[in-house]
């Protein structure tokens, strides 16, 4: 998973943002819109940085069981973390 995470980190910042996640998630048909990507980031972004560090990224893979940041089920309205979890 770390290798995949690093491949998404286009700017080598050590974290990934909506801009880096949007294209692959929509291209794979896992999400339909930038807003859905943003909702997932918000759901698992525990530190409120607006970016996903590796541990937060793993929460998406595990099904979006975030502990902070966003709020609830808004990302599961037509895909979201559940769809990403099923993909992996």
Backbone as numpy.savetxt, mean C-alpha at the origin, in Angstrom:
# Nx Ny Nz CAx CAy CAz Cx Cy Cz
10.04 -10.61 0.01 9.23 -9.42 0.01 10.08 -8.15 0.01
11.21 -8.21 0.69 12.08 -7.03 0.73 12.57 -6.67 -0.68
12.89 -7.67 -1.47 13.35 -7.41 -2.84 12.25 -6.71 -3.64
11.00 -7.17 -3.51 9.88 -6.54 -4.21 9.68 -5.12 -3.71
9.74 -4.93 -2.40 9.59 -3.61 -1.81 10.64 -2.65 -2.38
11.89 -3.09 -2.41 12.97 -2.24 -2.92 12.78 -1.93 -4.40
12.18 -2.87 -5.14 11.96 -2.61 -6.56 10.90 -1.53 -6.78
10.02 -1.32 -5.81 9.01 -0.27 -5.89 9.56 1.09 -5.47
10.64 1.09 -4.73 11.24 2.31 -4.20 12.09 2.98 -5.28
11.42 3.64 -6.22 12.08 4.21 -7.39 13.16 5.23 -7.06
12.97 5.98 -5.99 13.94 7.03 -5.66 14.95 6.61 -4.59
14.94 5.33 -4.22 15.87 4.79 -3.22 15.84 5.56 -1.90
14.65 6.01 -1.52 14.51 6.77 -0.29 14.37 5.88 0.95
14.13 4.61 0.74 13.90 3.71 1.87 12.44 3.59 2.24
11.58 4.31 1.52 10.15 4.22 1.74 9.46 4.38 0.38
8.21 3.93 0.31 7.48 4.05 -0.94 6.20 4.84 -0.71
5.86 5.64 -1.70 4.68 6.49 -1.60 3.64 6.15 -2.63
2.59 6.91 -2.63 1.48 6.70 -3.56 1.98 6.75 -5.00
2.86 7.70 -5.31 3.37 7.81 -6.68 4.07 6.54 -7.14
4.76 5.88 -6.22 5.49 4.66 -6.57 4.58 3.43 -6.60
3.49 3.47 -5.87 2.57 2.34 -5.82 1.46 2.40 -6.86
1.10 3.60 -7.26 -0.07 3.78 -8.12 0.01 2.97 -9.41
1.05 3.17 -10.17 1.14 2.52 -11.49 1.11 0.99 -11.39
1.95 0.36 -10.55 1.92 -1.11 -10.54 0.60 -1.69 -10.01
0.02 -1.08 -9.00 -1.22 -1.64 -8.45 -2.39 -1.50 -9.40
-2.46 -0.39 -10.11 -3.54 -0.20 -11.08 -3.28 -1.05 -12.32
-2.03 -1.11 -12.78 -1.69 -1.92 -13.96 -1.98 -3.40 -13.73
-1.79 -3.87 -12.53 -2.06 -5.27 -12.21 -3.55 -5.54 -12.00
-4.34 -4.47 -12.00 -5.78 -4.63 -11.80 -6.16 -4.84 -10.35
-5.25 -4.56 -9.44 -5.55 -4.75 -8.02 -6.36 -3.59 -7.45
-6.17 -2.41 -8.01 -6.92 -1.23 -7.61 -7.37 -0.49 -8.86
-8.35 0.38 -8.69 -8.90 1.10 -9.83 -8.51 2.56 -9.90
-8.04 3.13 -8.79 -7.80 4.56 -8.79 -6.68 4.95 -7.84
-6.15 6.15 -8.07 -5.15 6.71 -7.17 -5.72 6.86 -5.76
-7.01 7.20 -5.66 -7.62 7.35 -4.34 -7.60 6.05 -3.55
-7.81 4.92 -4.22 -7.74 3.63 -3.53 -6.33 3.36 -3.03
-5.32 3.72 -3.83 -3.94 3.57 -3.40 -3.70 4.45 -2.17
-4.15 5.68 -2.22 -3.99 6.59 -1.08 -4.68 6.05 0.16
-5.87 5.49 -0.02 -6.60 4.92 1.12 -5.82 3.80 1.79
-5.19 2.95 0.98 -4.40 1.85 1.55 -3.18 2.39 2.28
-2.50 3.35 1.68 -1.35 3.95 2.36 -1.81 4.54 3.69
-2.91 5.27 3.69 -3.41 5.86 4.93 -3.74 4.80 5.97
-4.28 3.69 5.51 -4.71 2.62 6.41 -3.55 2.01 7.19
-2.39 1.87 6.57 -1.28 1.18 7.22 -0.13 2.09 7.62
-0.23 3.37 7.33 0.84 4.33 7.61 0.83 4.72 9.09
1.44 3.87 9.91 1.40 4.06 11.36 2.05 5.35 11.84
3.09 5.79 11.16 3.80 6.98 11.64 3.30 8.27 11.01
2.31 8.18 10.11 1.72 9.37 9.52 2.62 10.11 8.54
3.64 9.44 8.02 4.59 10.09 7.12 4.06 10.26 5.70
3.01 9.53 5.36 2.51 9.55 4.00 3.28 8.62 3.09
4.25 7.94 3.64 5.08 6.99 2.92 5.03 5.66 3.67
5.33 4.58 2.95 5.34 3.27 3.58 6.76 2.77 3.77
7.10 2.52 5.01 8.34 1.84 5.30 8.06 0.34 5.17
9.10 -0.47 5.19 8.95 -1.89 4.90 7.93 -2.57 5.82
7.99 -2.29 7.10 7.05 -2.93 8.04 5.60 -2.56 7.72
5.38 -1.33 7.31 4.03 -0.89 6.94 3.60 -1.57 5.64
4.52 -1.70 4.70 4.25 -2.40 3.44 3.82 -3.83 3.71
4.46 -4.49 4.66 4.09 -5.86 5.00 2.66 -5.96 5.49
2.16 -4.92 6.11 0.77 -4.93 6.57 -0.20 -4.99 5.40
0.15 -4.37 4.28 -0.68 -4.48 3.08 -0.68 -5.92 2.60
0.49 -6.51 2.56 0.62 -7.88 2.08 -0.16 -8.84 2.98
-0.19 -8.55 4.26 -0.90 -9.41 5.21 -2.39 -9.12 5.27
-2.86 -8.17 4.49 -4.30 -7.93 4.44 -4.74 -6.60 4.99
-3.83 -5.67 5.19 -4.21 -4.32 5.58 -4.55 -4.15 7.03
-3.96 -4.96 7.90 -4.24 -4.84 9.32 -3.38 -3.79 9.97
-3.58 -2.55 9.57 -2.79 -1.44 10.10 -3.16 -1.12 11.51
-2.24 -0.50 12.23 -2.51 -0.16 13.60 -2.70 1.31 13.83
-2.77 2.11 12.79 -2.88 3.54 13.04 -3.30 4.27 11.81
-2.71 5.39 11.59 -2.82 6.22 10.42 -4.16 6.49 9.85
-4.78 5.56 9.23 -5.97 5.83 8.45 -7.22 5.46 9.16
-7.99 4.65 8.57 -9.13 4.32 9.36 -10.00 3.30 8.72
-9.86 2.11 9.09 -10.88 1.16 8.80 -10.89 0.56 7.43
-12.11 0.50 6.87 -12.35 -0.33 5.71 -12.42 0.42 4.40
-12.10 1.69 4.38 -12.29 2.43 3.15 -11.50 1.85 1.98
-10.44 1.12 2.23 -9.64 0.57 1.14 -10.22 -0.71 0.57
-11.25 -1.26 1.17 -11.81 -2.52 0.70 -13.08 -2.34 -0.09
-13.20 -1.24 -0.83 -14.40 -0.98 -1.60 -14.17 -1.21 -3.08
-13.85 -2.46 -3.42 -13.63 -2.74 -4.83 -12.19 -3.11 -5.08
-11.60 -3.78 -4.15 -10.20 -4.18 -4.30 -9.49 -3.96 -3.00
-8.60 -3.04 -3.00 -7.91 -2.65 -1.79 -6.96 -3.70 -1.26
-6.69 -3.59 0.03 -5.69 -4.45 0.67 -6.05 -5.91 0.54
-7.33 -6.24 0.61 -7.73 -7.64 0.47 -7.33 -8.21 -0.88
-7.52 -7.43 -1.94 -7.14 -7.88 -3.28 -5.63 -8.03 -3.40
-4.89 -7.11 -2.80 -3.44 -7.19 -2.85 -2.97 -8.42 -2.09
-3.57 -8.68 -0.93 -3.22 -9.87 -0.16 -3.45 -11.14 -0.97
-4.59 -11.22 -1.65 -4.89 -12.40 -2.46 -3.89 -12.55 -3.60
-3.42 -11.43 -4.16 -2.46 -11.47 -5.25 -1.16 -12.12 -4.80
-0.69 -11.77 -3.60 0.56 -12.31 -3.10 0.34 -13.62 -2.41
